[in-house]
Amino acid sequence: MKKLTRILFIIILIKGCAPSPSALAEVDPFLLVTNADSLLIARPDDSELRAAIITAHIHLAKANNSVDHYKEVLKIEPQNALANYNINMIEGRAHHMSGHKNGQWDAIQSFAKAAAAIDTIGEPYYWLGQAYEKKDEMDFELPLESYDKALLMFLPDDLRPKIASARAALIKRKKTYEDFWK
């Protein structure tokens, strides 16, 4: 029965009697993603279909916090900035949360790649600052530079006060350290 449903879905989509691929990406992204390979084989030059499949993968990736769906986007469109950004942010946070200092280098690399993928968002710079702080408690310049850069860029409303707070705490710690060694 499942195979018959899948075949009917493909036939209906190809013949044009179904909702558009972009509408399907919004309504039932799982169905579109499940049949993506067959659809792309049947309509390899359909840019609307490709865009709809990418949109469906991105919806599912956000809903499930899944790197796998972002990786599927890269199979279809290797230079997709949103997928590259999110993969690197997820991997960077995982490295950062590992706790060990060597993991911070991996986190720094991932956050730097995310910042390069979409260069208008400040969140990767916040996480860069966090990783620099965790890597070396006595390094004040790199985290401060990262926090300052983050504050100059687009940020979600809930992140801006968090960054300002982390920056203020770092400046306070820096001053305490400098006063101690005077």
C-alpha positions in Angstrom: 0.0 0.0 0.0 2.8 2.4 0.9 4.5 1.8 -2.5 1.3 2.4 -4.3 0.8 5.7 -2.4 4.3 6.8 -3.2 3.9 6.0 -6.9 0.5 7.8 -7.0 2.1 10.8 -5.3 4.9 11.0 -7.9 2.5 10.6 -10.8 0.2 13.3 -9.5 3.0 15.7 -8.9 4.5 15.1 -12.3 1.1 15.5 -14.1 0.4 18.7 -12.3 -2.8 17.7 -10.4 -1.2 18.1 -7.0 -0.3 21.1 -4.8 2.9 22.8 -5.9 6.1 21.6 -4.5 6.6 24.8 -2.4 3.1 24.4 -0.9 3.8 20.8 -0.1 7.1 21.8 1.6 5.1 23.9 3.9 2.1 21.5 4.5 3.9 18.2 4.6 7.7 18.5 4.4 8.2 14.9 5.5 6.2 13.6 2.5 8.3 15.7 0.1 11.6 14.7 1.7 10.6 11.1 1.8 10.1 11.1 -2.0 12.8 13.6 -2.9 15.1 11.1 -4.6 12.3 9.8 -6.9 11.1 13.3 -7.6 14.5 14.7 -8.5 15.1 11.7 -10.8 11.8 12.4 -12.5 12.3 16.1 -12.7 16.0 16.8 -12.5 15.8 20.4 -14.0 12.9 21.6 -11.9 14.3 24.4 -9.9 11.0 25.0 -8.0 11.1 21.3 -6.9 14.7 21.6 -5.7 13.9 24.7 -3.8 10.9 23.1 -2.2 12.9 20.0 -1.2 15.5 22.2 0.4 12.8 24.2 2.2 11.3 20.9 3.5 14.7 19.7 4.8 15.3 23.0 6.5 11.8 22.9 8.2 12.5 19.4 9.4 16.0 20.3 10.5 14.7 23.2 12.6 11.9 21.1 14.1 14.1 18.2 15.0 17.4 20.1 15.5 18.9 17.6 13.1 22.2 18.0 11.3 21.2 15.2 9.0 18.6 17.3 7.2 21.0 20.1 6.8 23.5 17.6 5.3 20.8 16.5 2.9 20.4 20.1 1.8 24.1 20.2 1.0 23.8 17.1 -1.2 21.3 19.1 -3.3 23.0 22.5 -3.0 26.5 22.2 -1.7 27.0 26.0 -1.2 23.7 26.5 0.8 24.7 29.2 3.3 21.9 28.4 5.8 22.7 24.7 5.9 26.4 25.3 6.3 25.8 27.9 9.0 23.5 25.6 11.0 25.8 22.5 10.7 28.7 24.5 12.0 26.8 26.1 14.8 25.4 22.7 16.0 28.8 21.1 15.7 30.5 24.1 17.4 28.1 24.0 20.4 28.7 20.3 20.7 32.5 20.8 20.8 32.1 23.7 23.2 29.9 21.7 25.6 32.3 18.8 25.7 34.2 20.9 28.3 37.8 20.0 27.5 40.2 22.6 26.2 41.1 20.8 23.0 37.4 20.7 22.1 37.4 24.5 22.2 39.8 24.6 19.2 37.3 22.5 17.3 34.5 24.8 18.5 36.4 27.9 17.5 36.9 26.5 14.0 33.2 25.5 13.6 32.0 28.9 14.9 34.4 30.7 12.5 33.0 28.7 9.6 29.5 29.5 10.6 30.4 33.2 10.8 31.8 33.0 7.3 28.7 31.2 5.9 26.4 34.0 7.0 28.4 37.1 7.8 25.6 39.3 9.1 24.6 37.3 12.2 26.4 37.9 15.5 25.6 34.6 17.3 28.7 32.8 16.1 30.8 35.6 17.5 29.2 35.2 20.9 30.0 31.5 20.9 33.5 32.3 19.7 34.0 34.5 22.7 32.6 31.7 25.0 35.0 29.2 23.4 38.0 31.6 23.8 37.1 32.1 27.4 36.9 28.4 28.1 40.1 27.6 26.2 42.2 30.2 28.1 40.9 32.0 31.2 43.7 34.6 30.9 43.0 35.5 27.3 40.9 38.7 27.5 41.4 40.2 24.1 40.0 37.5 21.8 36.8 37.0 23.7 36.3 40.8 24.1 36.8 41.3 20.3 34.3 38.5 19.6 31.7 39.9 21.9 32.1 43.4 20.5 31.7 42.1 17.0 28.6 40.1 18.0 27.0 43.2 19.4 27.5 45.1 16.1 25.6 42.5 14.1 22.1 41.1 13.9 21.1 39.2 17.1 17.9 37.6 18.4 16.5 39.9 21.2 17.1 37.4 23.9 20.8 37.0 23.0 21.9 40.6 23.1 21.6 41.0 26.9 23.4 37.7 27.4 26.3 38.9 25.3 26.4 42.3 27.1 26.5 40.4 30.4 29.3 38.1 29.3 31.2 41.1 28.1 30.8 43.0 31.3 31.8 40.0 33.4 34.9 39.5 31.3 35.9 43.2 31.6 35.4 42.9 35.4 37.6 39.8 35.5 40.2 41.5 33.4 40.3 44.5 35.7 40.6 42.3 38.8 43.5 40.5 37.2 45.2 43.7 36.2 44.7 45.3 39.6 46.1 42.2 41.3 49.3 42.3 39.3 50.0 46.1 39.7 
